Amino acid sequence: MTTSKVDICNLALMRIGHSKRISALSSTAPASQAEAYCAEFYDYARQEALRLAPWSFATAEKTLALLSSYEPTQWTYAYSYPSDCLKARRLLTGAGNDEPAFSIGYYDGQKVIKTNQAEAILEYTIDVDDPSLYDPSFASVIAWRLAIQLIGPMARKRELLEIIMDAYRIDLSDAMAQNTNEDGGQRAVDDSDGVAYNADWLEARN
């Protein structure tokens, strides 16, 4: 069965104890408050989940375009940052596990990747918006991250946030392990769960 954005949103709503489900995901004409909040936070939760690890379904490689106007300082070369790059992972050389260092910054008004590597090839995460490409474990990670965002405006329970955070970390660890196994264990995952949310409502209630 193919997973949809609505399925992921309803899973997130269920996890915060919301009894009603949504049947669509519209930011312009939401049928309910739950749909409006899901539409507001879904893409944020999805992109943050994608950034967490080099998921195999969202990994691309590209020979970077050299920025000819760059004047070397600390780094020898500067390359244009790929327009479809959600997170830069590593530079590839074909020389075993050797991974050249690089730095992401701005030069002459544009985002660039600086490195000492000539003819650099970047491995990176792309922004995959089609949920039919997600495996169930990754879809679940998005739902947990969305649930974390929904707690503030919809549930407002500190104890629920703590429960969801614990469950999220377990699910994330399992999803990352599955991804690493499928990828031959060649690429490391991020060390942090990367959770960010607005907890002003929690502080106000204390």
Secondary structure, DSSP 4 states (H G I P E B T S, - for coil): ----HHHHHHHHHHHTT-----S---SSS-SSHHHHHHHHHHHHHHHHHHHTS--GGGEEEEEPPB-TT---SSSSEEEEPPTTEEEEEEEE-SSTT----EEEEEETTEEEEEES-TT-EEEEEE----GGGS-HHHHHHHHHHHHHHHIIIII--HHHHHHHHHHHHHHHHHHHHHHHHHTTT-SPPPSS-------HHHHHT-
